[in-house]
Amino acid sequence: MTAIQMNAELLRNMSIIADDENLLKRAARYLRKLVAEKEDQTLMTKEEFFARIDKAEQEIAEGKGVTFTNKEDMNAWLNSL
């Protein structure tokens, strides 16, 4: 689906709820939430991505990596983050 098609679908759906103030308020709150999520996203450049990979490989070579023998230990470590 193209951006133009998605915009048209969004506008069609908005016209359906246009006469219901409560539904419009809910839609507006949800859209504000989506905008906030979008603003929180930070994308890294290709160079930054590969630099992080290189750094991680270097840390593993230096013995700084984290290993697990079972999934419970891994889950406990992830939950501690």
C-alpha positions as a Markdown table, in Angstrom:
| # | Residue | x | y | z |
|---|---|---|---|---|
| 1 | Met | 0.0 | 0.0 | 0.0 |
| 2 | Thr | 1.4 | 3.4 | -1.0 |
| 3 | Ala | 1.6 | 6.4 | 1.3 |
| 4 | Ile | -1.1 | 8.1 | -0.8 |
| 5 | Gln | -3.4 | 5.1 | -0.4 |
| 6 | Met | -2.8 | 5.0 | 3.3 |
| 7 | Asn | -3.5 | 8.7 | 3.6 |
| 8 | Ala | -6.8 | 8.2 | 1.7 |
| 9 | Glu | -7.8 | 5.3 | 3.9 |
| 10 | Leu | -7.0 | 7.4 | 7.0 |
| 11 | Leu | -9.1 | 10.3 | 5.8 |
| 12 | Arg | -12.0 | 7.9 | 4.9 |
| 13 | Asn | -11.9 | 6.5 | 8.4 |
| 14 | Met | -11.7 | 9.9 | 10.0 |
| 15 | Ser | -14.8 | 11.0 | 8.0 |
| 16 | Ile | -16.7 | 8.1 | 9.5 |
| 17 | Ile | -16.0 | 9.1 | 13.1 |
| 18 | Ala | -16.1 | 12.9 | 12.4 |
| 19 | Asp | -19.5 | 13.3 | 14.1 |
| 20 | Asp | -18.4 | 11.6 | 17.3 |
| 21 | Glu | -16.4 | 13.9 | 19.5 |
| 22 | Asn | -15.3 | 11.1 | 21.9 |
| 23 | Leu | -13.9 | 9.0 | 19.0 |
| 24 | Leu | -12.1 | 12.0 | 17.6 |
| 25 | Lys | -10.5 | 12.7 | 20.9 |
| 26 | Arg | -9.4 | 9.1 | 21.2 |
| 27 | Ala | -8.0 | 9.2 | 17.7 |
| 28 | Ala | -6.1 | 12.4 | 18.4 |
| 29 | Arg | -4.6 | 11.0 | 21.6 |
| 30 | Tyr | -3.5 | 7.9 | 19.7 |
| 31 | Leu | -2.0 | 10.0 | 16.9 |
| 32 | Arg | -0.1 | 12.2 | 19.5 |
| 33 | Lys | 1.3 | 8.9 | 21.0 |
| 34 | Leu | 2.5 | 7.7 | 17.6 |
| 35 | Val | 4.1 | 11.1 | 16.9 |
| 36 | Ala | 5.9 | 10.9 | 20.3 |
| 37 | Glu | 7.2 | 7.4 | 19.5 |
| 38 | Lys | 8.4 | 8.5 | 16.1 |
| 39 | Glu | 10.3 | 11.5 | 17.6 |
| 40 | Asp | 11.9 | 9.1 | 20.2 |
| 41 | Gln | 13.3 | 6.9 | 17.4 |
| 42 | Thr | 17.0 | 7.6 | 16.6 |
| 43 | Leu | 18.5 | 5.9 | 13.6 |
| 44 | Met | 22.2 | 5.4 | 13.3 |
| 45 | Thr | 24.2 | 5.8 | 10.2 |
| 46 | Lys | 25.6 | 2.8 | 8.4 |
| 47 | Glu | 29.1 | 3.8 | 9.6 |
| 48 | Glu | 27.8 | 4.0 | 13.3 |
| 49 | Phe | 26.2 | 0.6 | 12.9 |
| 50 | Phe | 29.4 | -1.1 | 11.6 |
| 51 | Ala | 31.5 | 0.8 | 14.2 |
| 52 | Arg | 29.3 | -0.8 | 17.0 |
| 53 | Ile | 29.7 | -4.2 | 15.4 |
| 54 | Asp | 33.5 | -3.8 | 15.2 |
| 55 | Lys | 33.6 | -2.6 | 18.9 |
| 56 | Ala | 31.5 | -5.6 | 20.0 |
| 57 | Glu | 33.8 | -8.0 | 18.1 |
| 58 | Gln | 36.8 | -6.4 | 19.7 |
| 59 | Glu | 35.2 | -6.8 | 23.2 |
| 60 | Ile | 34.5 | -10.5 | 22.5 |
| 61 | Ala | 38.1 | -11.0 | 21.4 |
| 62 | Glu | 39.2 | -9.4 | 24.7 |
| 63 | Gly | 37.0 | -11.8 | 26.7 |
| 64 | Lys | 34.5 | -9.1 | 27.7 |
| 65 | Gly | 31.5 | -10.8 | 26.2 |
| 66 | Val | 28.6 | -12.3 | 28.2 |
| 67 | Thr | 27.8 | -16.0 | 27.7 |
| 68 | Phe | 25.0 | -18.1 | 29.1 |
| 69 | Thr | 24.6 | -21.9 | 29.7 |
| 70 | Asn | 20.8 | -21.9 | 29.8 |
| 71 | Lys | 17.9 | -19.7 | 28.9 |
| 72 | Glu | 17.0 | -18.9 | 32.5 |
| 73 | Asp | 20.4 | -17.2 | 33.1 |
| 74 | Met | 20.0 | -15.3 | 29.8 |
| 75 | Asn | 16.4 | -14.2 | 30.8 |
| 76 | Ala | 17.6 | -13.1 | 34.2 |
| 77 | Trp | 20.4 | -11.1 | 32.7 |
| 78 | Leu | 18.0 | -9.5 | 30.1 |
| 79 | Asn | 15.5 | -8.6 | 32.9 |
| 80 | Ser | 18.3 | -7.0 | 34.9 |
| 81 | Leu | 18.9 | -4.4 | 32.1 |
